[in-house]
Amino acid sequence: MGKPPPATDIRDVQVIKHDRAFFMSDRFGDVPEENQAALGLYYRDTRFLSKLELTLGELRPILLHSSTERNYSQIVELAFPPSWPTLRDSSTGRTSRSPGTGCWRTRSWSRSRFGTSARSSNVQLSRFLDRAILDLRMLMSEDDSAPYLDAGVPWFSGLFGRDSLLAAYECLGVNPELAWGVLRGLAARQGTEENEWRDEEPGKILHELRVGELAGAGDIPHTPYYGSIDSTPLWLVLLTYAYSWTSNLDAVQALWPNAVAALEWIDRYGDLDGDGYVEYRKRSVHGLDNQGWKDSWNAVVHPDGTLAQGPIALVEVQGYVYQAKYRMVRLARAVGQYELADQLEREAAKLRDRFNRDFWMEKEGYYALALDGLKQQVRTITSNPGHCLWSGIVDEDKAPRVVRRLLSPPLSSGWGVRTLGARQQPFDPLGYHTGTVWPHDNALIAHGMKLYGFDAEAMKVIDQLSMGGYSSPWPATRSSSAASPETTSPCPSSTRWRAGPRPGRAVPLWLMLRSYGGMTADAPDGKLYIVRPRLPEWLESIEIIGMRVGTARLDLVFTSRDGVTATQVPRKEGEIEVLIRH
């Protein structure tokens, strides 16, 4: 029986991965010659196998079943009637035959375990949680004995700045030690010189590292490439949270020179014109035009669709800088740098005042997407200001209006908050950053709402995102989804960029759980705060097992009845005080 046409869309392939190696095939487990989906076996950005097909003479098998459910193994069940079946196991290289009509092809790599797990009363959510753990394990890689998270499988399998930093933050409740691996790996490659080809500057944290043939030949600047405006402040933010969750002052002191260099980059290189805002301008001929998390060419546009001209000061980046300086005050004092701590405290306060004056749009009751090169507001309504709730830079009197705008019909799709509002000319429900829904974006927005006390609104965003995830064949691995305001579809559409897991899809669930519980760790003081815990109406209970805070481990159980969420701590090992505030 003939096979279907070869896979040409990344959504049609199967992927398994371990560390720096990944394998992509069609549903038969084959890698057809001259396929258009670039299937094969890859290691460190290089393809080592480009053709692999199983036949018996001219006879091609019938596909009975195939799966990469566990991400580190592939199982393909084939039939060659009326032949003897063959069992192929690529992990051992052995081939065996036995009576019957089926053939199995299996490929697998070893599986590691995370210390923290969760289970719930909702079957779908439990599957979502299991999927997220598997995806998180798949994204793990190791370089020079420092673990980190890839930015995505298959094509973003490598060390990225922003993606790895945000992912490590989002899974602090699962594995806080992972944050230190990410911090050390990025610190080891922190910028040391001014290099226009790589957009490198002293103290800057990289955007993307590649080690393949193009990088080795010098044809691309990703050795590493530093064109990310937010990786540096986010590195500082993660450093502060890693300390809050682990109380590892020795690790902070070891990275302190890198932290000082990052702070100096913000003030000397990040602020291009001395106006107090961090902005970007592409220098490398092969660099990115836009250097925030929405880095597609048309991501920063005015409401009429015209591209904003740089240098660009993004709204969320100013929030990250504020958060970095505000939270670094505690670390500076912890290492005895009291003058620096006082300076950072003053700078953070001034930035917050200036930001709420210059970025605020009173008529819209919302923040501008950015300031352009002429210091004019880019007044497009986007999801970006939602990150400012997480960073804490939003004035208290403005927060209610920001939340209302985020949940208004133009932005709230029913499946989550859109990247760009539906009533504007550039809107495209399938656009990469101009209308789709991104899980990491929504998880940070919901978390920010929770931090500002908007519990019901945070639950609404999480519920929408969860329902969108449930409709996916890979619920925890959706990169972006589309939902037109006119659609009557019972589920969101998958975008053509969806492939295997990415941190922005696999990890946000763990931040969502922290939002449910209102959990904030303060390991240096030996405390875990649980503030206004609240489960959604459809969830009766959730249990978090083996959460680590400092050197302590504990189990938490949240149960909901008649709209009231109760918290229990059935197990606690080590010195930790759990403070619950309703």
N, C-alpha and C positions, 0 to 999 in steps of 0.2 A: 504494500500500500504506500502510495506516495506521501511525502511529508507536505505540510502546508508551506506557503511561501516563507522564506527566511525572515527572521526578525529584523525590522528596520527601525523600530521605535524602542527607546530605552525601557518603556513600560512593559514591553513584551518579553523581557529577558529575565533570567534568574541569576542571582548573585549570592556568593558565599565569600566570607572574608575571615582571615586571622592575621592579626598584627599588620604587617605591611604588604601582605599578599592577598589578592582577591581573584576570583574566577567567575567569569560571566559566560553563560551558555543559553541556548534556546530551551524550550520546555522538554525536549528530548535528551537534554544533557550534552548536545552536540555543539561544536563550534564549526559551522560550515565555512568552507573556503570562500573568500571574497564576500563575506557577509557585510551588510551595511551598518551594523550596530556595533562594530569594533569588538566583537566577542573575543574571549581568550583568557589566558592566565597571565596576570600582571604581578610584578614585584617592584616596589620602589619606582613607580612611574614608567616602567618599561614592560612591554608585552613580550613574554617568552614562548607563548603557544598561540598560534593563530589558526590551527586546523585540527579538529578532532571529531570524527564521525564513526558511529558504530553501525556496521551492516553485517549480514551473513551472505557473502557473495554479493549479488545484486539486490538481495532482499532487504528492505528497510522495515524497521519495527513499527508496531502499532503502539501509540502512547496510551497507557492505562491510567497513569497517575504520576505527577511530579510535584515536588515540594522543596522549598528552602526555608521552611517554617522556623527552623532553629538558627538560621543565619550562618552558622559555622559548618553546616552539613547540607548536602543535597541528596535527595532520594528520588530516583526516576524508575518507575515501573513500566516495563515494556513487554510486548508479546511478539513472538515469531511463530505463529501457528503454521504447521504442527511440529515445530522444532523443539529441541531441548532448551531450557532456559539457561542463561548465563548470569552469574553473579559477579559484578565487577566492583571492587572496592579500591578507589584511588588512594585512600589513606594508607593501604598496605601494598598496593600494586598486585594483589593476587587475583586470579580468575578461577572460578569454579563452575561446574555444571551439575544440574540435578533434574530429575523428572518433573514434567509439568509443562505449562504453556507460557510461563512468564519469564521476564528478565528484569533483574534489578541492577541499577547503577547507583552507587553511593559514593559520595565524597564527603570527608569530614575533617575538621580540625578540633583540637582540644578545646574545652570550655572552661572558663574561669567563673568564679562565683563572687557576688557582691555580698557584703556583710549585712546589708539592710534589705528587707523585703516588705511587701505589703499585701494584704488581702482584704476583700470587701464583701458585702452582702449582695452586691450587684454582679451578675455573671459577666456582663459585657465589660464592666469596669475592671474586673479581675483579669479578664483576657487582655485588656488594654495594658494593665500593669505588667503582666507576664511578657507581653510583646515589647514593652519599653525596656525591661531588663535585658532581653535578648538583643535588642537594637543597641543598647548602651554597650553591651559586651562586644558587639560587632565593631563598633566605632573605636574601641580601644586599640591603641598602637603604642609602641615603645621605641624610644630612640635614646641611645646613650644611657640606658637604664632608667630613663624618666618617662613615665606613662603620660599619655595625652589622648585627646579625642580628635579623631579625624573630622574634617568639616563635612564629609559625606561620602557615601559609597554608591557608585564606583568612582566618578570623575573628580570628586573632591577628597580623595583619600590621601591626606597629607596634613601637615601642621599648618593651621591657619590661626591668626591672632584673635580676632573678634569672636569667631564661631567657637573656638575652644574655650575662651574666657567665659562667655555667656553660658555655655554648656556646663562648665565646671561650677559656676555659680548656681545654676538651676538644680544640680544634683548634689549640692552640699549635704542635704539630708540623707543621701544614699551612700556617698563615699567622699567625705571631706578631704581625705588624703590625696584624691585625684587633683584637687585644686593646686596643691603644692607641686605636683609633677608638671602641670600646665605652666605654672608661674616660673619654675626653674628652666623648663625647656625654652620658653620665650625669652627669659632673661639671658640665657646663654647666647642668644642671637640678637640681642638688643643692638640698635644702631650705634656705630662708633665714629662715623665720618659723614661728610656731605657728599652724596653720590646721586647725581641727577638721574642716571640710568635706572637706579633701583628705588628712587624716591626716598632714599635713606638720609637720616639726620641723626646726630648724636642723641642717644636717649630714647629714640623712637622704637616702638614695638612693631614687629613685622606684621604684614598682612597675609602672606602666603609663601610657603617654602616648597620648591620642587627640586628633585634630584635626578631627573631623567636625562635623556639624550639632549633635548633642546636646552635644558639648563646647563648641562655640562659643556655644550658647545658655545654657550654664551649668546644663543639666539633669542632668549627671553630673559627678563630681568628678575625672575623669581628665584634668586639664589642667596638670600631670600629677597622678596619684593616688599616694600614698606608702605605702599599706597593705601593706608587705612588711617583715617583721621581719629577713629575712636578706640583703636586697640590700646593705645598708651594710657589714656585715663581709665579704661576698663581693666587694664592690668593692675593699676593701683587700687581700684575698687575691689577686685577679687582678693588682693593681698589683705585688705582690711577684713573681709568676710572670712577668709581662711583662718585668720587669727581668732576671730570671734567664735568659730566653730571648733577649733583645735587647741587654742591657747599655746601654740608653739612659738614662743618668743625667739628661740634659737633660730628657727627658720626665717623669721622676720629679720633678725640681725644679719643673717647670711645674705639676704637679698636687699639689705638697706641701701648699699651703693647704687643698685639698679633703681630703687625707688626714688632716690635723690635725682638720678639722671633723668628719670621719667618726668618728675616735677619740673626740672629745668627745661626739658623739651617743651612742655606745655607753655611756659612763659616766653621762651626765647624763639622757638620755631613754630609752635602751634598757633600762636597769635601773630599773624603775618604783618599786621599793620599797627599793633599797639592799641587797639580799641577795646581790649579786654576779653575778646571772644576768640575761640579756637576755630580756625577756618582752613579749608584745603584748596589747593590749586595743583593740578597735574603738571609734573615736570618731565617725567619719562615719556618718550615717544610711544612706548608700548604699555604705558600705565593706564589706570582707570580714570575716566572722566569724572565720575562720582565716587567718593571714597568713604561714604557712610555705609550703614548696613544695606540700604537700598542703593546698590552700586551699578544698576543698569543705566544705560546712556540717557534714558528719558525719565529718570526717577525724580529729578528735581526740576519741576516745571511750574510756571505761573498758571493761574486758573484758565487762561485762554489757550494754554498748550505750548506757549513759547518757552524755550529752555532758559533757565536762570543762568546768568553769566557770573563767573567767579571773580575773586575767591568767595567760596560759599561757607557761611557759618550755620550749620544745621542746628535745629532747635534741640534735639535730643542730646547732641554732643555737648552742648553747654550744661545740660543736666548731668551728664557723666562727669564733666570736669568739676562741677560743684560738689557732686557726691564724693569724688576722689579727694578733693581738698578737705571737705568737711570731715570725712571719716579718717583721713590720715592724721588728723589732730591727735587722736588717741594713740596711734602707733608712734608718732613722734615723741610723745611724752613717755611712752613705755620704754623707748630706747634712750631716753635722757636728752632729747633734742627739744628743749622747752621753747627756745626762741623761734625755731621753725614752726612749732605747734601754734604759737600765738600768731605768727605771720599767716599760716594757712587758715586759721580761724577768721582773721580779718578779711583775707582775700575771698573766702567762701561767702561771707556775709555781703560783701560788696558785689560779687558776681550775681547773687540772688536778687538783690535790689535792682541792678542794672538790667538783668534778664527780664524781669517782670514788667519793666518799663518799655523796653525796646522790642520785645517779641510779642507782646500782648495785642490782640485785635479786639477792641472793645465792642464794636458792632457785632462781630461774629461770636463773641464770648469764648474765644479760643486763641491758641498761640499760632503764629505763622510757622510755616514749614522751615523757613530759613531767612537769613539776611543775605542778599546778593552782593556782588562786588561794589555796587553803589550804595550799600547800606540800606537798601529798600527791602521792605518785607516781601517775601514770597508767600502770598496770601492763600495758597492752595490748602484745602482742608484734607489732612492726611492723618494716619494713625501715629505719626512720629511723636506728637506732643504727649501721647499716652505714656511714653517712657519717662517723661518728666515727673509723673506721679511716683514712679518707682525711685527715681533719684532724689526726690524730696525738694526740688527747687521751686515747685509751684506754691504760690502764696495761698494761704488757707482760704481767703475770700474768693479766690478764682477757681479753686478745685471743684466746687459743685457744678459750675458751668462747663468746665472741661469734661467732667464725667457725663453730663447730659449730652454734650455734643458727640462724644464717643459712642453713645448708645442711641443716637438719632438715626432715622432710617437711611440717610445717605451713607453713613459709615457702618452701621450695624446690619449685617447681611442676613442674620438668622443663623449663620454658621460661624459667626465670629466677626471681629472688627476688620473692615477692609483696609488695605494699605492706602487707598485714595477714595474720597467720597464720590458717590455715584452721580451727583448732579453737576459735575464739572466736565468741561470739554475733554480733558485728557483721559477720562475714565475709560477703562477697558477691563471687563470682568475676567479676562484671560491674560491681562498684561502682567508681566513678571512682578513689577512693583507699582502698578497703576490700577489696582482694583481687586487683586486676589487677597485671600486670607492666609496669614502665616501663623502657625502655632506659637513659635517663640515670641513673636510680636504680641499676640493676645495674652500669653501667659504673663509676660512682664506688665502689660496693661492691667490685667486683673489683679496681679500682686500689688501694683501701685494703688489701685482703688482700695484694696484691703488695708494697706498701710495708712491711707487717709481716712479710714472709717466708713467707706462705702461698701459695706458687706454684701447687701442685696445685689448691688450693681456688679460687684466682682463675681458673685455666683452666676449671674446671668451670662457674663462673658465666658466663664468656664463651662457652663452648661451647653452653650451654643458650640463651643469648640469641641466638647466631648461628643456631642451628637454628630458633628461633622466627621470626627474621627471614627465613630462606630460605623459609618457608612462606607469606609474604605476597606478594601481587601487587606491592606496592611495598616490597621488603624493607628498605630503609633508612629507610622513612618511617612505620613503625608507632609510634603514640603509646602505646598500651597494649593488652595482650592478656589474655585470660582463660583459665584452665585450672583447672577444678574438680578437687578431689582424687579425685573418683569418675570422672572422664572417661576414656574409652578412645579418644578422638579422636587421630589421628596428628598433628594440628597444633593450635595454639592458636586460640581464637576471636577474631575481631576485635571490638572494642568499637564501639559506635555513635558514639563521638567521633572516630574516625579520619577524617581528611580528607587534605589535602595535607601537605607536609613541615612538621616542627617541629624546632627545634634538639635537643630531647630525643630525637628519633628519628634525625635525619640525621647528627648530630655524634658520638655516643658511639663509633662505630666507630673514629675516630681516636684516642680515648683507649684503646680496646681494643688497638690496635696498639702504643701506647707501653707498655702493660702487658705485651704479648708480649715486647717488647725490654727491659723494665726501664729505660727511658730517662728520664734526668733531666738537664736542661740547667743549666749554670752559666756563662753567657756572660761575666759580668764577670771570671771567672778563666780564660776561654778553654777550657772543658772540657765534654765531653758524656760522662756516665756511662751505661754499659750494664751493669746489675747483674742477674745470673742470668737471662739471656735464655732464653725457653722457648716453643717453638711447640707447639701441640696435636698429638696423634698423627695427625690427619687432614690436616695441613698440612706439605708437604715444604719449601717455601721461600716467602719473601716479600721483596720488594725495595722499599725506600723511596728515591725519587729526588728530589734537590734539597731535602733538609731544611735549614732555615736555623737557625743558632745564632749569635747576634750578627751579624757581617758575613760569616761563613763559610757555605759551602754544602757539603753532602756527600751521598753515596749510601751506603746501608747495605743489606747483603744478609744475611738470616738463613736458615740451612739446618738442617734437622733430619735426623738419621740415628741409628737405634737409640736413640732417646730423648735424644740429646745435641744441643743447639742450638749451632751455630757462627756466628760473626759475622765478616763481612768489610766493609772500607771501600774499595771500588774507586775512589772518586773523592772528592777533598777539595780545596776551594778556600778559601783564607784561613787565618787562624791559628786552629786548633781542635785540641785534643788529645782523642782518643777513648780513654777508659779503660774496659776491659772486665773485669768481675769475675764469675767463675763461683762 
